[in-house]
Amino acid sequence: MLFEYPIANINTLVERGNISAATAGKVMDKLTQPELALVRELTGLKRNRVFACSAYIEILNQE
């Protein structure tokens, strides 16, 4: 899902990924952990968080 939507919020993941909000939140929390750091949370909020798959975005922006 993150390859199709490299910048997404929980609602996008729920709607497009056919998963629950709780599952999407737990997965994104795991992916933002320093051990993995595959995804970065952009807002700093507890609700309405927006996530970015920064490494993938960097690859897409290369010439």
PDB file with SEQRES, HELIX, SHEET and CRYST1 records, atoms N, CA, C and O in Angstrom:
SEQRES   1 A   63  MET LEU PHE GLU TYR PRO ILE ALA ASN ILE ASN THR LEU          
SEQRES   2 A   63  VAL GLU ARG GLY ASN ILE SER ALA ALA THR ALA GLY LYS          
SEQRES   3 A   63  VAL MET ASP LYS LEU THR GLN PRO GLU LEU ALA LEU VAL          
SEQRES   4 A   63  ARG GLU LEU THR GLY LEU LYS ARG ASN ARG VAL PHE ALA          
SEQRES   5 A   63  CYS SER ALA TYR ILE GLU ILE LEU ASN GLN GLU                  
HELIX    1 AA1 ILE A   10  GLY A   17  1                                   8    
HELIX    2 AA2 ALA A   21  THR A   32  1                                  12    
HELIX    3 AA3 SER A   54  ASN A   61  1                                   8    
SHEET    1 AA1 3 ILE A   7  ASN A   9  0                                        
SHEET    2 AA1 3 VAL A  50  ALA A  52 -1                                        
SHEET    3 AA1 3 ARG A  40  GLU A  41 -1                                        
CRYST1    1.000    1.000    1.000  90.00  90.00  90.00 P 1           1          
ATOM      1  N   MET A   1       0.815  -1.185   0.000  1.00  0.00           N  
ATOM      2  CA  MET A   1       0.000   0.000   0.000  1.00  0.00           C  
ATOM      3  C   MET A   1       0.863   1.255   0.000  1.00  0.00           C  
ATOM      4  O   MET A   1       0.520   2.245  -0.647  1.00  0.00           O  
ATOM      5  N   LEU A   2       1.980   1.219   0.722  1.00  0.00           N  
ATOM      6  CA  LEU A   2       2.830   2.410   0.800  1.00  0.00           C  
ATOM      7  C   LEU A   2       3.553   2.704  -0.508  1.00  0.00           C  
ATOM      8  O   LEU A   2       3.978   3.837  -0.734  1.00  0.00           O  
ATOM      9  N   PHE A   3       3.700   1.709  -1.368  1.00  0.00           N  
ATOM     10  CA  PHE A   3       4.295   1.981  -2.675  1.00  0.00           C  
ATOM     11  C   PHE A   3       3.310   2.724  -3.556  1.00  0.00           C  
ATOM     12  O   PHE A   3       3.712   3.549  -4.376  1.00  0.00           O  
ATOM     13  N   GLU A   4       2.038   2.447  -3.401  1.00  0.00           N  
ATOM     14  CA  GLU A   4       1.011   3.134  -4.169  1.00  0.00           C  
ATOM     15  C   GLU A   4       0.712   4.514  -3.584  1.00  0.00           C  
ATOM     16  O   GLU A   4       0.440   5.464  -4.318  1.00  0.00           O  
ATOM     17  N   TYR A   5       0.765   4.611  -2.263  1.00  0.00           N  
ATOM     18  CA  TYR A   5       0.505   5.870  -1.550  1.00  0.00           C  
ATOM     19  C   TYR A   5       1.663   6.124  -0.586  1.00  0.00           C  
ATOM     20  O   TYR A   5       1.528   5.849   0.606  1.00  0.00           O  
ATOM     21  N   PRO A   6       2.803   6.642  -1.068  1.00  0.00           N  
ATOM     22  CA  PRO A   6       3.966   6.812  -0.183  1.00  0.00           C  
ATOM     23  C   PRO A   6       3.763   7.862   0.912  1.00  0.00           C  
ATOM     24  O   PRO A   6       4.512   7.894   1.888  1.00  0.00           O  
ATOM     25  N   ILE A   7       2.760   8.711   0.752  1.00  0.00           N  
ATOM     26  CA  ILE A   7       2.361   9.635   1.811  1.00  0.00           C  
ATOM     27  C   ILE A   7       0.890   9.356   2.072  1.00  0.00           C  
ATOM     28  O   ILE A   7       0.051   9.527   1.187  1.00  0.00           O  
ATOM     29  N   ALA A   8       0.580   8.924   3.295  1.00  0.00           N  
ATOM     30  CA  ALA A   8      -0.790   8.505   3.586  1.00  0.00           C  
ATOM     31  C   ALA A   8      -1.114   8.707   5.055  1.00  0.00           C  
ATOM     32  O   ALA A   8      -0.229   8.773   5.908  1.00  0.00           O  
ATOM     33  N   ASN A   9      -2.400   8.803   5.323  1.00  0.00           N  
ATOM     34  CA  ASN A   9      -2.862   8.810   6.705  1.00  0.00           C  
ATOM     35  C   ASN A   9      -3.574   7.481   6.982  1.00  0.00           C  
ATOM     36  O   ASN A   9      -3.730   6.660   6.079  1.00  0.00           O  
ATOM     37  N   ILE A  10      -3.992   7.278   8.198  1.00  0.00           N  
ATOM     38  CA  ILE A  10      -4.637   6.027   8.588  1.00  0.00           C  
ATOM     39  C   ILE A  10      -5.899   5.787   7.763  1.00  0.00           C  
ATOM     40  O   ILE A  10      -6.160   4.661   7.340  1.00  0.00           O  
ATOM     41  N   ASN A  11      -6.680   6.842   7.536  1.00  0.00           N  
ATOM     42  CA  ASN A  11      -7.922   6.680   6.771  1.00  0.00           C  
ATOM     43  C   ASN A  11      -7.656   6.172   5.360  1.00  0.00           C  
ATOM     44  O   ASN A  11      -8.399   5.329   4.857  1.00  0.00           O  
ATOM     45  N   THR A  12      -6.620   6.666   4.727  1.00  0.00           N  
ATOM     46  CA  THR A  12      -6.263   6.199   3.382  1.00  0.00           C  
ATOM     47  C   THR A  12      -5.906   4.724   3.414  1.00  0.00           C  
ATOM     48  O   THR A  12      -6.340   3.955   2.556  1.00  0.00           O  
ATOM     49  N   LEU A  13      -5.118   4.330   4.401  1.00  0.00           N  
ATOM     50  CA  LEU A  13      -4.716   2.931   4.512  1.00  0.00           C  
ATOM     51  C   LEU A  13      -5.917   2.027   4.778  1.00  0.00           C  
ATOM     52  O   LEU A  13      -5.986   0.912   4.259  1.00  0.00           O  
ATOM     53  N   VAL A  14      -6.853   2.502   5.578  1.00  0.00           N  
ATOM     54  CA  VAL A  14      -8.059   1.732   5.880  1.00  0.00           C  
ATOM     55  C   VAL A  14      -8.910   1.555   4.619  1.00  0.00           C  
ATOM     56  O   VAL A  14      -9.335   0.446   4.294  1.00  0.00           O  
ATOM     57  N   GLU A  15      -9.149   2.657   3.922  1.00  0.00           N  
ATOM     58  CA  GLU A  15     -10.007   2.621   2.734  1.00  0.00           C  
ATOM     59  C   GLU A  15      -9.379   1.823   1.596  1.00  0.00           C  
ATOM     60  O   GLU A  15     -10.047   1.005   0.964  1.00  0.00           O  
ATOM     61  N   ARG A  16      -8.120   2.057   1.342  1.00  0.00           N  
ATOM     62  CA  ARG A  16      -7.460   1.430   0.195  1.00  0.00           C  
ATOM     63  C   ARG A  16      -6.935   0.026   0.496  1.00  0.00           C  
ATOM     64  O   ARG A  16      -6.846  -0.813  -0.400  1.00  0.00           O  
ATOM     65  N   GLY A  17      -6.591  -0.223   1.755  1.00  0.00           N  
ATOM     66  CA  GLY A  17      -5.991  -1.499   2.110  1.00  0.00           C  
ATOM     67  C   GLY A  17      -6.958  -2.520   2.663  1.00  0.00           C  
ATOM     68  O   GLY A  17      -6.591  -3.667   2.921  1.00  0.00           O  
ATOM     69  N   ASN A  18      -8.213  -2.090   2.845  1.00  0.00           N  
ATOM     70  CA  ASN A  18      -9.238  -2.986   3.365  1.00  0.00           C  
ATOM     71  C   ASN A  18      -8.815  -3.600   4.707  1.00  0.00           C  
ATOM     72  O   ASN A  18      -8.941  -4.807   4.918  1.00  0.00           O  
ATOM     73  N   ILE A  19      -8.311  -2.745   5.608  1.00  0.00           N  
ATOM     74  CA  ILE A  19      -7.913  -3.162   6.949  1.00  0.00           C  
ATOM     75  C   ILE A  19      -8.581  -2.245   7.964  1.00  0.00           C  
ATOM     76  O   ILE A  19      -9.116  -1.199   7.597  1.00  0.00           O  
ATOM     77  N   SER A  20      -8.553  -2.623   9.216  1.00  0.00           N  
ATOM     78  CA  SER A  20      -9.169  -1.795  10.253  1.00  0.00           C  
ATOM     79  C   SER A  20      -8.233  -0.652  10.640  1.00  0.00           C  
ATOM     80  O   SER A  20      -7.028  -0.705  10.392  1.00  0.00           O  
ATOM     81  N   ALA A  21      -8.802   0.368  11.242  1.00  0.00           N  
ATOM     82  CA  ALA A  21      -8.001   1.512  11.696  1.00  0.00           C  
ATOM     83  C   ALA A  21      -7.004   1.074  12.771  1.00  0.00           C  
ATOM     84  O   ALA A  21      -5.872   1.556  12.808  1.00  0.00           O  
ATOM     85  N   ALA A  22      -7.431   0.157  13.642  1.00  0.00           N  
ATOM     86  CA  ALA A  22      -6.534  -0.324  14.695  1.00  0.00           C  
ATOM     87  C   ALA A  22      -5.327  -1.040  14.088  1.00  0.00           C  
ATOM     88  O   ALA A  22      -4.194  -0.834  14.522  1.00  0.00           O  
ATOM     89  N   THR A  23      -5.574  -1.874  13.093  1.00  0.00           N  
ATOM     90  CA  THR A  23      -4.477  -2.590  12.432  1.00  0.00           C  
ATOM     91  C   THR A  23      -3.544  -1.615  11.726  1.00  0.00           C  
ATOM     92  O   THR A  23      -2.324  -1.731  11.841  1.00  0.00           O  
ATOM     93  N   ALA A  24      -4.103  -0.664  11.003  1.00  0.00           N  
ATOM     94  CA  ALA A  24      -3.278   0.314  10.298  1.00  0.00           C  
ATOM     95  C   ALA A  24      -2.424   1.104  11.281  1.00  0.00           C  
ATOM     96  O   ALA A  24      -1.240   1.330  11.028  1.00  0.00           O  
ATOM     97  N   GLY A  25      -3.002   1.521  12.387  1.00  0.00           N  
ATOM     98  CA  GLY A  25      -2.255   2.279  13.391  1.00  0.00           C  
ATOM     99  C   GLY A  25      -1.125   1.470  13.998  1.00  0.00           C  
ATOM    100  O   GLY A  25      -0.018   1.979  14.174  1.00  0.00           O  
ATOM    101  N   LYS A  26      -1.398   0.212  14.319  1.00  0.00           N  
ATOM    102  CA  LYS A  26      -0.365  -0.646  14.908  1.00  0.00           C  
ATOM    103  C   LYS A  26       0.779  -0.890  13.930  1.00  0.00           C  
ATOM    104  O   LYS A  26       1.949  -0.854  14.310  1.00  0.00           O  
ATOM    105  N   VAL A  27       0.441  -1.134  12.691  1.00  0.00           N  
ATOM    106  CA  VAL A  27       1.475  -1.375  11.676  1.00  0.00           C  
ATOM    107  C   VAL A  27       2.331  -0.124  11.485  1.00  0.00           C  
ATOM    108  O   VAL A  27       3.557  -0.212  11.427  1.00  0.00           O  
ATOM    109  N   MET A  28       1.692   1.028  11.389  1.00  0.00           N  
ATOM    110  CA  MET A  28       2.453   2.258  11.179  1.00  0.00           C  
ATOM    111  C   MET A  28       3.314   2.571  12.403  1.00  0.00           C  
ATOM    112  O   MET A  28       4.433   3.063  12.257  1.00  0.00           O  
ATOM    113  N   ASP A  29       2.814   2.294  13.594  1.00  0.00           N  
ATOM    114  CA  ASP A  29       3.621   2.491  14.801  1.00  0.00           C  
ATOM    115  C   ASP A  29       4.875   1.618  14.753  1.00  0.00           C  
ATOM    116  O   ASP A  29       5.965   2.066  15.110  1.00  0.00           O  
ATOM    117  N   LYS A  30       4.715   0.382  14.316  1.00  0.00           N  
ATOM    118  CA  LYS A  30       5.880  -0.522  14.210  1.00  0.00           C  
ATOM    119  C   LYS A  30       6.865  -0.023  13.161  1.00  0.00           C  
ATOM    120  O   LYS A  30       8.076  -0.047  13.382  1.00  0.00           O  
ATOM    121  N   LEU A  31       6.350   0.430  12.019  1.00  0.00           N  
ATOM    122  CA  LEU A  31       7.222   0.871  10.926  1.00  0.00           C  
ATOM    123  C   LEU A  31       7.957   2.173  11.230  1.00  0.00           C  
ATOM    124  O   LEU A  31       8.962   2.483  10.591  1.00  0.00           O  
ATOM    125  N   THR A  32       7.457   2.937  12.206  1.00  0.00           N  
ATOM    126  CA  THR A  32       8.133   4.185  12.574  1.00  0.00           C  
ATOM    127  C   THR A  32       9.157   3.999  13.691  1.00  0.00           C  
ATOM    128  O   THR A  32       9.901   4.927  14.009  1.00  0.00           O  
ATOM    129  N   GLN A  33       9.202   2.807  14.289  1.00  0.00           N  
ATOM    130  CA  GLN A  33      10.161   2.542  15.367  1.00  0.00           C  
ATOM    131  C   GLN A  33      11.591   2.712  14.858  1.00  0.00           C  
ATOM    132  O   GLN A  33      11.884   2.363  13.714  1.00  0.00           O  
ATOM    133  N   PRO A  34      12.480   3.241  15.689  1.00  0.00           N  
ATOM    134  CA  PRO A  34      13.868   3.481  15.264  1.00  0.00           C  
ATOM    135  C   PRO A  34      14.579   2.245  14.711  1.00  0.00           C  
ATOM    136  O   PRO A  34      15.460   2.369  13.860  1.00  0.00           O  
ATOM    137  N   GLU A  35      14.205   1.056  15.186  1.00  0.00           N  
ATOM    138  CA  GLU A  35      14.860  -0.160  14.700  1.00  0.00           C  
ATOM    139  C   GLU A  35      14.577  -0.377  13.219  1.00  0.00           C  
ATOM    140  O   GLU A  35      15.430  -0.883  12.489  1.00  0.00           O  
ATOM    141  N   LEU A  36      13.390   0.001  12.777  1.00  0.00           N  
ATOM    142  CA  LEU A  36      13.017  -0.172  11.374  1.00  0.00           C  
ATOM    143  C   LEU A  36      13.129   1.129  10.602  1.00  0.00           C  
ATOM    144  O   LEU A  36      13.785   1.185   9.562  1.00  0.00           O  
ATOM    145  N   ALA A  37      12.493   2.172  11.107  1.00  0.00           N  
ATOM    146  CA  ALA A  37      12.490   3.504  10.495  1.00  0.00           C  
ATOM    147  C   ALA A  37      12.172   3.450   9.002  1.00  0.00           C  
ATOM    148  O   ALA A  37      12.784   4.167   8.209  1.00  0.00           O  
ATOM    149  N   LEU A  38      11.228   2.611   8.622  1.00  0.00           N  
ATOM    150  CA  LEU A  38      10.825   2.523   7.227  1.00  0.00           C  
ATOM    151  C   LEU A  38       9.856   3.631   6.842  1.00  0.00           C  
ATOM    152  O   LEU A  38       9.739   4.001   5.674  1.00  0.00           O  
ATOM    153  N   VAL A  39       9.166   4.152   7.850  1.00  0.00           N  
ATOM    154  CA  VAL A  39       8.164   5.187   7.641  1.00  0.00           C  
ATOM    155  C   VAL A  39       8.404   6.287   8.656  1.00  0.00           C  
ATOM    156  O   VAL A  39       8.837   6.031   9.780  1.00  0.00           O  
ATOM    157  N   ARG A  40       8.118   7.515   8.246  1.00  0.00           N  
ATOM    158  CA  ARG A  40       8.279   8.658   9.148  1.00  0.00           C  
ATOM    159  C   ARG A  40       6.926   9.326   9.354  1.00  0.00           C  
ATOM    160  O   ARG A  40       6.185   9.547   8.397  1.00  0.00           O  
ATOM    161  N   GLU A  41       6.611   9.643  10.591  1.00  0.00           N  
ATOM    162  CA  GLU A  41       5.376  10.354  10.912  1.00  0.00           C  
ATOM    163  C   GLU A  41       5.659  11.836  10.761  1.00  0.00           C  
ATOM    164  O   GLU A  41       6.628  12.342  11.327  1.00  0.00           O  
ATOM    165  N   LEU A  42       4.827  12.538  10.005  1.00  0.00           N  
ATOM    166  CA  LEU A  42       5.120  13.924   9.640  1.00  0.00           C  
ATOM    167  C   LEU A  42       4.491  14.978  10.531  1.00  0.00           C  
ATOM    168  O   LEU A  42       5.015  16.089  10.613  1.00  0.00           O  
ATOM    169  N   THR A  43       3.389  14.675  11.203  1.00  0.00           N  
ATOM    170  CA  THR A  43       2.627  15.718  11.887  1.00  0.00           C  
ATOM    171  C   THR A  43       3.017  15.948  13.339  1.00  0.00           C  
ATOM    172  O   THR A  43       2.910  17.069  13.837  1.00  0.00           O  
ATOM    173  N   GLY A  44       3.469  14.904  14.025  1.00  0.00           N  
ATOM    174  CA  GLY A  44       3.750  15.016  15.452  1.00  0.00           C  
ATOM    175  C   GLY A  44       2.490  14.983  16.306  1.00  0.00           C  
ATOM    176  O   GLY A  44       2.543  15.243  17.508  1.00  0.00           O  
ATOM    177  N   LEU A  45       1.371  14.668  15.693  1.00  0.00           N  
ATOM    178  CA  LEU A  45       0.095  14.614  16.399  1.00  0.00           C  
ATOM    179  C   LEU A  45      -0.213  13.190  16.842  1.00  0.00           C  
ATOM    180  O   LEU A  45       0.382  12.231  16.350  1.00  0.00           O  
ATOM    181  N   LYS A  46      -1.155  13.065  17.784  1.00  0.00           N  
ATOM    182  CA  LYS A  46      -1.606  11.736  18.199  1.00  0.00           C  
ATOM    183  C   LYS A  46      -2.763  11.255  17.332  1.00  0.00           C  
ATOM    184  O   LYS A  46      -2.974  10.053  17.174  1.00  0.00           O  
ATOM    185  N   ARG A  47      -3.505  12.195  16.776  1.00  0.00           N  
ATOM    186  CA  ARG A  47      -4.631  11.868  15.894  1.00  0.00           C  
ATOM    187  C   ARG A  47      -4.371  12.512  14.536  1.00  0.00           C  
ATOM    188  O   ARG A  47      -3.611  13.474  14.429  1.00  0.00           O  
ATOM    189  N   ASN A  48      -4.992  11.986  13.529  1.00  0.00           N  
ATOM    190  CA  ASN A  48      -4.861  12.513  12.166  1.00  0.00           C  
ATOM    191  C   ASN A  48      -3.408  12.555  11.692  1.00  0.00           C  
ATOM    192  O   ASN A  48      -2.983  13.501  11.029  1.00  0.00           O  
ATOM    193  N   ARG A  49      -2.666  11.521  12.043  1.00  0.00           N  
ATOM    194  CA  ARG A  49      -1.255  11.462  11.674  1.00  0.00           C  
ATOM    195  C   ARG A  49      -1.099  11.192  10.179  1.00  0.00           C  
ATOM    196  O   ARG A  49      -1.921  10.517   9.559  1.00  0.00           O  
ATOM    197  N   VAL A  50      -0.030  11.735   9.627  1.00  0.00           N  
ATOM    198  CA  VAL A  50       0.323  11.508   8.229  1.00  0.00           C  
ATOM    199  C   VAL A  50       1.696  10.864   8.218  1.00  0.00           C  
ATOM    200  O   VAL A  50       2.611  11.301   8.915  1.00  0.00           O  
ATOM    201  N   PHE A  51       1.824   9.818   7.416  1.00  0.00           N  
ATOM    202  CA  PHE A  51       3.061   9.054   7.355  1.00  0.00           C  
ATOM    203  C   PHE A  51       3.658   9.143   5.959  1.00  0.00           C  
ATOM    204  O   PHE A  51       2.938   9.256   4.967  1.00  0.00           O  
ATOM    205  N   ALA A  52       4.981   9.091   5.895  1.00  0.00           N  
ATOM    206  CA  ALA A  52       5.678   9.115   4.608  1.00  0.00           C  
ATOM    207  C   ALA A  52       6.711   8.008   4.567  1.00  0.00           C  
ATOM    208  O   ALA A  52       7.455   7.792   5.523  1.00  0.00           O  
ATOM    209  N   CYS A  53       6.742   7.322   3.458  1.00  0.00           N  
ATOM    210  CA  CYS A  53       7.761   6.301   3.213  1.00  0.00           C  
ATOM    211  C   CYS A  53       8.927   7.036   2.539  1.00  0.00           C  
ATOM    212  O   CYS A  53       9.071   7.009   1.316  1.00  0.00           O  
ATOM    213  N   SER A  54       9.744   7.684   3.351  1.00  0.00           N  
ATOM    214  CA  SER A  54      10.761   8.621   2.868  1.00  0.00           C  
ATOM    215  C   SER A  54      11.770   8.003   1.911  1.00  0.00           C  
ATOM    216  O   SER A  54      12.117   8.621   0.904  1.00  0.00           O  
ATOM    217  N   ALA A  55      12.245   6.807   2.201  1.00  0.00           N  
ATOM    218  CA  ALA A  55      13.244   6.176   1.329  1.00  0.00           C  
ATOM    219  C   ALA A  55      12.671   5.952  -0.066  1.00  0.00           C  
ATOM    220  O   ALA A  55      13.364   6.164  -1.061  1.00  0.00           O  
ATOM    221  N   TYR A  56      11.435   5.534  -0.145  1.00  0.00           N  
ATOM    222  CA  TYR A  56      10.791   5.302  -1.429  1.00  0.00           C  
ATOM    223  C   TYR A  56      10.602   6.616  -2.181  1.00  0.00           C  
ATOM    224  O   TYR A  56      10.808   6.677  -3.393  1.00  0.00           O  
ATOM    225  N   ILE A  57      10.214   7.653  -1.470  1.00  0.00           N  
ATOM    226  CA  ILE A  57      10.044   8.966  -2.098  1.00  0.00           C  
ATOM    227  C   ILE A  57      11.368   9.469  -2.649  1.00  0.00           C  
ATOM    228  O   ILE A  57      11.408  10.039  -3.739  1.00  0.00           O  
ATOM    229  N   GLU A  58      12.447   9.267  -1.913  1.00  0.00           N  
ATOM    230  CA  GLU A  58      13.776   9.669  -2.386  1.00  0.00           C  
ATOM    231  C   GLU A  58      14.145   8.941  -3.674  1.00  0.00           C  
ATOM    232  O   GLU A  58      14.696   9.549  -4.591  1.00  0.00           O  
ATOM    233  N   ILE A  59      13.851   7.666  -3.750  1.00  0.00           N  
ATOM    234  CA  ILE A  59      14.132   6.895  -4.967  1.00  0.00           C  
ATOM    235  C   ILE A  59      13.329   7.443  -6.140  1.00  0.00           C  
ATOM    236  O   ILE A  59      13.853   7.583  -7.245  1.00  0.00           O  
ATOM    237  N   LEU A  60      12.077   7.748  -5.903  1.00  0.00           N  
ATOM    238  CA  LEU A  60      11.226   8.286  -6.965  1.00  0.00           C  
ATOM    239  C   LEU A  60      11.699   9.656  -7.450  1.00  0.00           C  
ATOM    240  O   LEU A  60      11.493  10.006  -8.612  1.00  0.00           O  
ATOM    241  N   ASN A  61      12.325  10.427  -6.575  1.00  0.00           N  
ATOM    242  CA  ASN A  61      12.787  11.761  -6.941  1.00  0.00           C  
ATOM    243  C   ASN A  61      14.148  11.783  -7.613  1.00  0.00           C  
ATOM    244  O   ASN A  61      14.584  12.839  -8.071  1.00  0.00           O  
ATOM    245  N   GLN A  62      14.826  10.661  -7.684  1.00  0.00           N  
ATOM    246  CA  GLN A  62      16.122  10.627  -8.352  1.00  0.00           C  
ATOM    247  C   GLN A  62      15.935  10.811  -9.846  1.00  0.00           C  
ATOM    248  O   GLN A  62      14.934  10.387 -10.425  1.00  0.00           O  
ATOM    249  N   GLU A  63      16.911  11.444 -10.450  1.00  0.00           N  
ATOM    250  CA  GLU A  63      16.836  11.661 -11.902  1.00  0.00           C  
ATOM    251  C   GLU A  63      17.294  10.463 -12.670  1.00  0.00           C  
ATOM    252  O   GLU A  63      17.294  10.482 -13.901  1.00  0.00           O  
TER     253      GLU A  63                                                      
END                                                                             
